[in-house]
Amino acid sequence: MKNLNWVAAGLAVVALAGCAPSTAPQTGGGDEKSGTLRVWLYEEPNRAPKEKVVADAIKEFTAANAGVEVEVSYIPTTPVRHERFKGAFNDPASAPDVAEYGNTDLAEYAAAGGFAELGADFKAWPEGSGIGADLLESATVDGKLYGVPWFIGVRALYYRTDVFDELGLKPPTSIEELTATAREIRSKKPDMYGIAVGGEYTFGALPFVWDAGGDIEKLDSPESRKGVQAYTDLLSDDNCPPQACASLTGGKTVELFASGKAAMAIAGNFNRSAVDAGPAAGKYAVVPLPGTAPGSVAPAFAGGNNLGVMKSSGHRSLAVKFVQLLSGKTYQTKMYEAMGNLPTLTPARDELAAKDPFLKPFLDTVAKGTRFVPIDPAWVKIDNQKVIPTMLQKIVTKQSSVAEATSEAATAVNAAFGRS
């Protein structure tokens, strides 16, 4: 989630015969039942599908709430978003009522006291029972719920079926096979990367670390080093050359796959629309990212975004209603159909999985177990300081050995947590 020059997007007016309970306003906020409800949502590489779904929700919401206008601003997901949110926490006049935020940012925002606690509202929301306890943890700090999980992001392995058929290849079932397959493709098709990987792709690298038994908080352990080695081995001239790939982010690797310049990529269910908008459309399939053991699945990062209500909101009840509408089954389903965002509501996932085979590898990945970053403000420091990307880049550019780079990264992680 990932300067926030924000662009105003859909505005709408109207009225919501809502069924969401009214809750006493938080300190510093209010509970006006009319006026403008301001909403911050994340910008997307291709915003149009998301914008259309949100516009539909606004139309329904305003049709049910007389005298209410909804104003949406789409904000980029660059690291500067943290400063924008901090500014909003400190200056209610510049703050939205409702905001989308990445679940990895929760600890920082909760510590700042910017979001309203929604536990009572959630318990009174009939659809809320469809969100499992594991997903609710991504919106919870110290037992308090600060938002509704809107969608979960899980990554798997996209591959070009036409390229694999042409070269007589099968989808890899282990990291060893993945590496060998990538190199074979590169050797036979030198104008194409075997698998697009990036030195700034933290959530592409972490599954390799976790699969090896490593962890973010122990990057200098033998297990972590094994996983780091396996990932950085892919950033090589015989697959994805360091001079071109050391600076690649996850988004850039998806672009390479979508544009036909890579035969494989570690991408999310949420990247489907971007891939379908490029030359790779109709020429790809997805399988779980394999682990070290043949037939195993590497643990994926369970990313995703939540929808929260600002503590300073002057329209608390309306804000809660809008969050519940946009995160309900109808609009989670629409967001999946538009963007590939995996619903957090089990009824929505089950219904979609029954009619869309694309979901299977992602649900299989979830079933094998996912991982998350530390729910601690320290993670934001680690992320903003690019501790993991710096580690990866130093290795692939030969500035440091795996041992040296992971030791340096571990020191930075410990410092972020305030450990000696």
N, C-alpha and C positions, 0 to 999 in steps of 0.2 A: 503495500500500500504505500500504498506505496506509493518565496516564490510562489506560493500558491496564487498564481494569477488565476482568478476564477472567472468562469464564464457563466453568465446568467442563462438559464435554459428555460424550460417550460413554465409559464405562469398560468394559473387558472383560478377561477372563482366558483363559489357555490356553498352546498349544505349537507352533513352526515348524521343520519339518524343512528347514531352509534350505540353499540351495546357495551363498549368498554367502560369500566367503572371510572368514576371521577375520583381523583385522589388529591389530598391536600397538597398545595403547592410547596415546593422546596424553598428553603431560605434563599432570599434574593430573587425569587421568581414570582410568577403570578399565574392566574388561571382564567384569563380572558377567553370568552367563548366566540369572539369574532375578531376580524382583522387579518393580518398577514402572518401565515405560518412559514417561517424560513427554514429551508432544508439544504444541507450540504451532502452531496453524493460524490463519489469518486469519479474522476474522468476515466475514460477507457480509450484504448487505441482506436477502436471503432465504436463511437458513442451512440450512433443512431438506433441500434436495436434496444439498448437500455433506455434511451430517452423515450422511445415509443411506449414501452411498458410503463414507465413512470408517468407518462402523460395520461395513460388509461387510468392509472390509480388516482391521479389528481382529479380527473374528470368524475370518477365515482365518489371520491371523498368530498369534493366541493358540491356535488349534486345533493349530498346528504347533510351538508353543513351550511346553512344560510349565512351569508355575510362573511364567509371565510375565503381568503385568497391564499394560494400556495405558491411560494417563490422558490425555485430550485437553482442552486449554483453548483456547477460541477468543478471540483477542485483536483488539480494534479496530485499524484501520489508520491511526489519526490520527498526526500527527507525533510524539506523545509515545511512540510505539512505540520510537523510538531510545533513549529513556531507559530503557525497560523492558529492551531488549536489552543496553544498557551495564551495567545492574544485574546482569543474568544473567551477563555476561562476568566481572564482578568478584566475584560471589557464587555459586559453583557450587551451593550449597544451594537457591537460588531458580531455578536454570536448568533448562530442559528438556533432554532428550537429543536430540530432533529438533525442528527448527523450519522453518516456511515463512517465507520472506522475499522481499521484492521485489527483482528484479535491479538496480534502481537504488540499492539500499542496500548492495550488495555491497562496494564500495570502502571504505566506512566500517567495516563489520563486519570485513573482512579486516585493515584497519589496526589494529583493536582486538585482533586475535588471538583472536577468540571462536569461530571455526568450525574444525573439523578439516579437514585437507587430504585429499581423497578420490581423488586420481589413481590410485593402485594399485587401490583398490576398484572404481573405474569401469572400468578396463581389464579387470578380471577378470569383469565383469558382462556376460553374453552379450547382453542387450538394449541395452546401452549403444551398440553400433555403429549403432543406428538414430537417434541424435541427431547432427545435423550439426555440423561444426566451428564454423559461424557462431553457432549457438545455445550451444555450449559456452563461447564467449567471454563470454557473459553471466554465467557462473559462475566465471570465471577471472581471477585477478589475478597479475601477475608470473609467469605460466606455471604457477601452482598452481590446481588445481580445488577449489573450496570448496562444492560442492553439485551437485545434479542438476537441470537445467532441468525443471520439472514441467509447465508450460504456457506458451504464448506468447500474449500479448494483442495483437491487431491491431484497429484501429478502421477503420470504413468508414461509408458514409452510409445510414442507415435512412430510409425515406420511407413515408408513408401512401398505399397504392395506391388506397384509396377516394377520398381527397381529390384525388389527381392525376387519377383518372378523371373525377370530377365536374367538375373545372375544365379538363379537356382538356390536362393538362400531361404532359411527358415527363421522365424522370430527367435531371438536369443532367449535362452532359459537360465542363463547364469551371467555374472559379470564377466567371466572369462570369455564366454561366447559373444557377449556384447562387444567387448574390445576387439576380438578377432574379426567379427563381422564388420565392424566399423572400418577396420584397416583394409579388409578385402574390398569393400566398396570404394574406398578412397584410391586404392591401387588400380582398380579397373575403371573408375570414373574420376579421374583427377580434377575435374571441374566441380566436383561435389564433395562436401564433407560427409564422412561416414555417419557421424553423429555430431550435431551441433552442441557444444558445451562451452561454458564461459567461465572466465576467471572471476567474474562478479556475480555468478549465479549461486548464491548461498543455498537456496532450497533445491538446487539440482545436485549439489555436492553432499549435503547432509544425509541423504539416504545411504550413501556409500559409507559414511562414518558410522551411522547407526547400525547398519547391517553388519559391520565388522565388530560391533560391540562397544563402539566408542561413544562419546558424548560431548556436547558443546562445552560443558564445564570441566572436561578432562581432555582437552585437545592434544596434550603431550603424552597421553597414555599409549601403550603399544597398539591397542585396538584402534584408537582414533587415527594413529599414524598409518595403520594398514588401510583404513578407509580413505584417508586423504591421498595416499599413494595411488590407490585404484582409480580415484577420480582424476587426479592430475595426469595419470598416464594417458588419458584420452586427449589431453591438450598437447598434442605432438604433431610433427610434420606429416606423419602417416595417417592422421585423422583430421584434427582441427588445429592448424598451426598456431603456436603461441603468439606470433606477431599479429595475427588476425583475431584470435579468439581469447587472448588474455583479458581483454577489456569488455568482453561480451557479457551483458546482463541476461537474465532469463527471458525478458521480452525480446531481446535481439536474437536469441537462439530460436525462439518461436517464429520470428520473422524469416529467418533463414530457411526453416523447414517449410513454412507456408509459401515462400517464394520459389521453392523448388531447388534450393542450393544445398540442402542437406537431406540425407536419406533417413535419418532418425533424429528425434529430439525428445527431451524430457519435458513434457508439457502437461498442463492441467486440463481438466474437463471444461474449465472456464475459457480455454483458448480455442475451443471448437469453432466459434464463429470467425475468428481471425484466420484460422487455417482454411475454412470453407470459402473465405473471400479471396484466396490466392490460387496460384497454379496447381497446388497440391490437392485441391478439392477433388473428391471422388477417387483419389489415388492413394488413400492411406487407410491404415487400421491401427488399433491400439491394443497393447497388452500390458499387464503390470510390469513395472520396472523390476528386472530380476535381481536376486541377491547372489551371494557367493555360492551357496549350495545349489546345484542344478534343480530347477523346479521351484525354487523358493522365491519369495517376493520381498524386495527391500522395503523397510519401513518408510512410509511417505510422511511428509510434513502435513499435518492437518491444519492447513491455513484456512482463511475465510474472513468474512467481514460481518460485523454486527451493526445493528441499528440502535442508537441510543438517544436519550432525551437529555438535553442540557439542563443542569441544575438551575441555571439562570433563566430558563424559558418563561416567558410571560403567558404562555398558552399551554400549560402542562397537560390538561386533559385532551386537548386537540392533538398535541404532540404524541401522546400515548396512543390515541386512536389511529393516527396516521402510521405509526410504527407497526401497530398490530395489523393494519390493512396491508401494508406493503410486505410484511413478513408472513402473512397468512398463506394458506395453501394455494389460493387462486393466483397470487402474484409471484410466489416462489416458482410455481409451475410455469408461468409466463416468462419469468427470468431465465429458467432453464431452457425453454424453447428458443428464446432470443439470444442468450449469451452462453449457454452451456453451464450455468452456475448450478452446482449440485445442491438441491434443497436440504435444509436442516430438518424439516418436518418429515418424519418417517412415512406418513400416508402419501405425501407427494412423491417421495423417492420410490416407494413401492409401485405406485401407479405408473410412473414414468418408466421404470425398469421393465415393466411388463410389456411395454410397447416400443422401447428404444434400446436395441442391443448395444449401442454405443456406451451405455452406462456400465455394462458388466465389468470391464477391467478396472474401473474406478471403485465400484462397490466391492469387487474381489480384493482390491488393495486395502480398502477400509476394513474389510473383514479379517485380514491378516494382521491388522494392528498398525496404528499410526502413531506419530510422535509430535510433540509440540515444543516450542522454545520455552525457556524459563519464564514463568509468569511473575516477573520482577522488573522494576524500573531499570535494573542493570542491563536487561536485554536491549533496551533502546540505545543505551550507550554503546554496547557491542555492535549493534546494527549500524548506528550512525557513524561510528568510527571505522566502519568497514573492516573489522578485525578479521573476519573469515575471508573476504575477498583479497585482502592484502596478503594473508597467509598463502592462498592459492596462487596469486600472481607472482610472489617471490619464488615459489617453487618452480612454476612453469617457465619463468624467464631466467632460471638458473642463478638468481641472486642469493638464494638460500637453499640448503638441503631440506628435506622433509623434517628431519629432527630439529634443525635450527628454526624453521618457520613455525612449526607447531609449538615449540617452546616459547617463542616470542608471543604467539597468539594466546597461549595459556596464561602468560603473565598479564596480558591486557585484559583477558576475561576476569582473572582474579582481582585486578584493580577495579574493574567495573563493579564488582560485587563488594568492594571494600575489604578484600582479603589481602593479607601480606604475602 
